[in-house]
Protein backbone atom coordinates (compact mmCIF):
# COMPACT_ATOMS: atom_id res chain seq x y z
CA UNK A 1 0.00 0.00 0.00
CA UNK A 2 1.26 3.43 -0.93
CA UNK A 3 0.76 6.03 1.83
CA UNK A 4 1.08 9.70 0.86
CA UNK A 5 1.53 12.27 3.62
CA UNK A 6 1.03 16.02 3.26
CA UNK A 7 1.14 18.73 5.90
CA UNK A 8 0.84 22.48 5.61
CA UNK A 9 1.93 22.97 9.21
CA UNK A 10 5.41 22.43 10.65
CA UNK A 11 4.02 20.73 13.77
CA UNK A 12 1.92 18.44 11.63
CA UNK A 13 4.99 17.44 9.60
CA UNK A 14 6.48 15.94 12.76
CA UNK A 15 3.62 13.43 12.73
CA UNK A 16 4.70 11.98 9.36
CA UNK A 17 6.23 8.68 10.54
CA UNK A 18 3.54 8.07 13.15
CA UNK A 19 0.79 8.78 10.64
CA UNK A 20 2.15 6.37 8.06
CA UNK A 21 2.58 3.69 10.74
CA UNK A 22 -1.00 4.21 12.01
CA UNK A 23 -2.48 4.05 8.50
CA UNK A 24 -0.69 0.79 7.76
CA UNK A 25 -1.75 -0.68 11.12
CA UNK A 26 -5.41 0.33 10.89
CA UNK A 27 -5.75 -0.84 7.27
CA UNK A 28 -3.69 -4.04 7.64
CA UNK A 29 -6.68 -6.28 6.90
CA UNK A 30 -7.88 -4.11 4.01
CA UNK A 31 -4.45 -3.72 2.38
CA UNK A 32 -5.31 -5.80 -0.73
CA UNK A 33 -8.35 -3.59 -1.33
CA UNK A 34 -6.71 -0.20 -0.69
CA UNK A 35 -3.71 0.38 -2.96
CA UNK A 36 -3.34 4.07 -2.00
CA UNK A 37 -4.02 6.14 1.10
CA UNK A 38 -3.45 9.86 1.50
CA UNK A 39 -3.22 11.75 4.81
CA UNK A 40 -3.35 15.55 4.95
CA UNK A 41 -2.84 17.69 8.04
CA UNK A 42 -3.71 21.38 8.26
CA UNK A 43 -4.11 23.90 11.06
CA UNK A 44 -7.38 25.73 10.42
CA UNK A 45 -7.00 28.69 12.82
CA UNK A 46 -3.24 29.00 12.73
CA UNK A 47 -1.58 30.18 15.96
CA UNK A 48 -4.88 31.20 17.60
CA UNK A 49 -5.38 27.70 19.02
CA UNK A 50 -8.61 25.89 19.77
CA UNK A 51 -10.12 22.83 18.11
CA UNK A 52 -8.44 23.50 14.81
CA UNK A 53 -6.24 20.55 13.88
CA UNK A 54 -7.71 19.06 10.69
CA UNK A 55 -6.87 15.62 9.37
CA UNK A 56 -8.19 14.40 6.02
CA UNK A 57 -7.84 10.74 5.04
CA UNK A 58 -8.45 9.65 1.45
CA UNK A 59 -8.62 5.93 0.67
CA UNK A 60 -8.61 4.93 -3.00
CA UNK A 61 -10.09 1.56 -3.92
CA UNK A 62 -11.21 -0.07 -7.12
CA UNK A 63 -14.25 -1.78 -5.61
CA UNK A 64 -15.73 1.08 -3.58
CA UNK A 65 -14.25 4.13 -5.29
CA UNK A 66 -12.64 6.85 -3.18
CA UNK A 67 -13.51 7.44 0.47
CA UNK A 68 -12.63 10.88 1.86
CA UNK A 69 -13.08 11.66 5.57
CA UNK A 70 -11.98 14.77 7.47
CA UNK A 71 -12.11 15.49 11.19
CA UNK A 72 -11.22 18.32 13.54
CA UNK A 73 -9.68 17.92 16.98
CA UNK A 74 -7.54 19.71 19.52
CA UNK A 75 -4.43 17.69 18.67
CA UNK A 76 -3.02 15.90 15.63
CA UNK A 77 -3.18 12.36 17.02
CA UNK A 78 -6.85 12.56 17.92
CA UNK A 79 -7.75 14.02 14.54
CA UNK A 80 -5.82 11.22 12.80
CA UNK A 81 -7.43 8.45 14.85
CA UNK A 82 -10.94 9.83 14.33
CA UNK A 83 -10.43 10.14 10.58
CA UNK A 84 -8.99 6.64 10.25
CA UNK A 85 -11.76 5.11 12.34
CA UNK A 86 -14.52 6.75 10.33
CA UNK A 87 -12.82 6.03 6.99
CA UNK A 88 -12.47 2.31 7.72
CA UNK A 89 -16.12 2.08 8.87
CA UNK A 90 -17.35 3.83 5.73
CA UNK A 91 -15.11 1.68 3.52
CA UNK A 92 -16.27 -1.58 5.12
CA UNK A 93 -19.91 -0.54 4.82
CA UNK A 94 -19.59 0.38 1.15
CA UNK A 95 -17.76 -2.87 0.39
CA UNK A 96 -20.52 -4.87 2.10
CA UNK A 97 -23.16 -3.03 0.10
CA UNK A 98 -21.40 -3.79 -3.17
CA UNK A 99 -21.40 -7.55 -2.46
CA UNK A 100 -24.51 -9.52 -3.28
CA UNK A 101 -26.18 -11.14 -0.28
CA UNK A 102 -25.54 -14.88 -0.12
CA UNK A 103 -28.89 -15.65 1.45
CA UNK A 104 -30.83 -14.11 -1.43
CA UNK A 105 -28.93 -16.12 -4.04
CA UNK A 106 -29.50 -19.45 -2.29
CA UNK A 107 -33.23 -18.82 -1.99
CA UNK A 108 -33.42 -17.87 -5.66
CA UNK A 109 -31.57 -21.00 -6.74
CA UNK A 110 -33.83 -23.17 -4.55
CA UNK A 111 -36.97 -21.59 -6.05
CA UNK A 112 -35.74 -22.07 -9.64
CA UNK A 113 -35.17 -25.80 -9.16
C-alpha positions in Angstrom: 0.0 0.0 0.0 1.3 3.4 -0.9 0.8 6.0 1.8 1.1 9.7 0.9 1.5 12.3 3.6 1.0 16.0 3.3 1.1 18.7 5.9 0.8 22.5 5.6 1.9 23.0 9.2 5.4 22.4 10.7 4.0 20.7 13.8 1.9 18.4 11.6 5.0 17.4 9.6 6.5 15.9 12.8 3.6 13.4 12.7 4.7 12.0 9.4 6.2 8.7 10.5 3.5 8.1 13.2 0.8 8.8 10.6 2.2 6.4 8.1 2.6 3.7 10.7 -1.0 4.2 12.0 -2.5 4.0 8.5 -0.7 0.8 7.8 -1.8 -0.7 11.1 -5.4 0.3 10.9 -5.7 -0.8 7.3 -3.7 -4.0 7.6 -6.7 -6.3 6.9 -7.9 -4.1 4.0 -4.4 -3.7 2.4 -5.3 -5.8 -0.7 -8.4 -3.6 -1.3 -6.7 -0.2 -0.7 -3.7 0.4 -3.0 -3.3 4.1 -2.0 -4.0 6.1 1.1 -3.5 9.9 1.5 -3.2 11.7 4.8 -3.3 15.6 4.9 -2.8 17.7 8.0 -3.7 21.4 8.3 -4.1 23.9 11.1 -7.4 25.7 10.4 -7.0 28.7 12.8 -3.2 29.0 12.7 -1.6 30.2 16.0 -4.9 31.2 17.6 -5.4 27.7 19.0 -8.6 25.9 19.8 -10.1 22.8 18.1 -8.4 23.5 14.8 -6.2 20.5 13.9 -7.7 19.1 10.7 -6.9 15.6 9.4 -8.2 14.4 6.0 -7.8 10.7 5.0 -8.4 9.7 1.5 -8.6 5.9 0.7 -8.6 4.9 -3.0 -10.1 1.6 -3.9 -11.2 -0.1 -7.1 -14.2 -1.8 -5.6 -15.7 1.1 -3.6 -14.2 4.1 -5.3 -12.6 6.9 -3.2 -13.5 7.4 0.5 -12.6 10.9 1.9 -13.1 11.7 5.6 -12.0 14.8 7.5 -12.1 15.5 11.2 -11.2 18.3 13.5 -9.7 17.9 17.0 -7.5 19.7 19.5 -4.4 17.7 18.7 -3.0 15.9 15.6 -3.2 12.4 17.0 -6.9 12.6 17.9 -7.7 14.0 14.5 -5.8 11.2 12.8 -7.4 8.5 14.9 -10.9 9.8 14.3 -10.4 10.1 10.6 -9.0 6.6 10.3 -11.8 5.1 12.3 -14.5 6.8 10.3 -12.8 6.0 7.0 -12.5 2.3 7.7 -16.1 2.1 8.9 -17.4 3.8 5.7 -15.1 1.7 3.5 -16.3 -1.6 5.1 -19.9 -0.5 4.8 -19.6 0.4 1.2 -17.8 -2.9 0.4 -20.5 -4.9 2.1 -23.2 -3.0 0.1 -21.4 -3.8 -3.2 -21.4 -7.5 -2.5 -24.5 -9.5 -3.3 -26.2 -11.1 -0.3 -25.5 -14.9 -0.1 -28.9 -15.7 1.5 -30.8 -14.1 -1.4 -28.9 -16.1 -4.0 -29.5 -19.4 -2.3 -33.2 -18.8 -2.0 -33.4 -17.9 -5.7 -31.6 -21.0 -6.7 -33.8 -23.2 -4.5 -37.0 -21.6 -6.1 -35.7 -22.1 -9.6 -35.2 -25.8 -9.2 
